[in-house]
């Protein structure tokens, strides 16, 4: 059994349905772009929220450090509050693009290694504050890079 291809019939069907064919192509392309754009927007939204929360908590952590180190006030500069902030910052940074998570890990390690020295050791305060500032600047750069 031989299959016969009737080119004239195929061409006439294409001419008759060209608008429908292009309409389907345009609709599928538009739907694909819209889906991609929605996903990108949602990712940016999540990163933006995490970045602002990170900045807020970095500021609050800096206040804890300064009260603990300079004022020797263990109520306003409560190390337990600082631990909570550092853990929250580290968790939030997991949503941020690189190098946010790695820098949050460095901040957490600086806090872990130096919190006991706050109030008595200037080097401990400087190490923690430097890491706070580094993550703050990185977070601001991440925000500036969002579209």
C-alpha positions in Angstrom: 0.0 0.0 0.0 1.5 3.2 -1.1 0.7 6.5 0.6 0.1 9.3 -1.8 0.8 12.9 -0.7 -1.3 15.4 -2.4 0.7 18.6 -2.1 -2.0 20.8 -3.6 -4.5 19.6 -0.9 -2.0 20.4 1.8 -1.2 23.8 0.5 -4.9 24.7 0.1 -5.5 23.6 3.7 -2.6 25.7 4.9 -3.9 28.8 3.1 -7.4 28.2 4.4 -6.1 27.8 8.0 -3.1 30.1 8.1 -4.8 32.7 10.5 -5.8 29.9 12.9 -2.3 28.4 12.8 -0.6 31.8 13.5 -3.2 32.5 16.2 -2.2 29.3 18.0 1.5 30.0 17.7 1.0 33.6 19.1 -1.2 32.3 21.9 1.2 29.6 23.0 4.2 32.0 22.8 2.3 34.6 24.8 1.3 32.0 27.4 4.9 30.8 27.7 6.2 34.3 28.1 3.5 35.2 30.7 4.3 32.1 32.7 8.0 32.8 32.7 7.4 36.5 33.6 5.1 35.5 36.5 7.7 33.1 37.9 10.5 35.7 37.6 8.3 38.3 39.4 7.5 35.8 42.2 11.2 35.1 42.7 12.0 38.8 42.8 9.2 39.4 45.2 10.4 36.6 47.6 14.0 37.9 47.4 12.8 41.5 48.0 10.9 40.6 51.1 13.8 38.5 52.4 16.2 41.3 51.7 14.2 43.9 53.5 13.7 41.6 56.5 17.4 40.9 56.5 18.2 44.6 56.5 15.8 45.3 59.3 17.2 42.5 61.5 20.8 43.5 60.7 20.0 47.0 62.1 18.4 45.4 65.2 21.4 43.1 65.6 23.7 46.1 65.4 21.8 47.8 68.2 22.1 44.7 70.4 25.9 44.7 69.7 26.3 48.4 70.5 24.2 48.3 73.8 26.1 45.2 74.9 29.5 46.5 74.0 29.4 50.3 74.7 26.6 50.6 77.3 27.3 47.3 79.0 23.5 47.0 79.1 22.6 43.3 79.1 18.9 44.0 78.9 18.9 46.1 75.7 22.1 44.3 74.6 20.9 40.8 75.4 23.1 38.1 73.8 20.1 35.8 73.7 18.2 38.4 71.6 21.4 38.6 69.4 21.4 34.8 68.9 17.8 35.0 67.8 18.5 37.8 65.3 21.6 36.0 63.9 19.6 32.8 63.4 16.8 34.6 61.7 19.2 36.5 59.5 21.0 33.3 58.5 17.6 31.7 57.7 16.4 34.7 55.7 19.6 34.8 53.7 18.9 31.4 52.3 16.4 33.0 50.0 18.9 35.6 48.7 21.1 34.9 45.7 24.8 34.3 46.2 26.8 35.6 48.0 24.1 36.4 50.6 23.8 32.9 52.2 27.6 32.6 52.5 28.0 36.0 54.1 25.2 35.3 56.5 27.0 32.1 57.5 30.1 34.2 58.1 28.1 36.7 60.3 26.7 33.8 62.3 30.2 32.4 62.8 31.5 35.8 63.8 28.7 36.1 66.4 29.3 32.6 67.7 33.0 33.1 68.1 32.9 36.7 69.5 29.7 37.3 71.4 31.3 36.4 74.7 33.9 39.2 74.1 31.4 41.9 73.6 31.6 44.5 76.4 35.3 43.7 77.1 37.0 43.1 73.8 37.0 45.8 71.1 38.2 43.2 68.5 35.2 41.1 69.1 32.9 44.0 68.5 34.8 45.0 65.3 34.6 41.4 63.9 30.8 41.2 64.4 30.2 44.8 63.2 32.3 44.2 60.1 30.3 41.1 59.2 27.0 42.9 59.8 28.2 45.7 57.5 29.4 43.4 54.8 26.0 41.5 54.7 24.2 44.8 54.8 26.1 46.1 51.7 25.6 42.8 49.9 21.9 42.8 50.6 21.6 46.4 49.3 23.5 45.3 46.1 21.1 42.4 45.7 18.1 44.7 46.0 19.6 47.1 43.5 20.1 44.2 41.0 16.4 43.1 41.0 14.3 44.0 38.0 
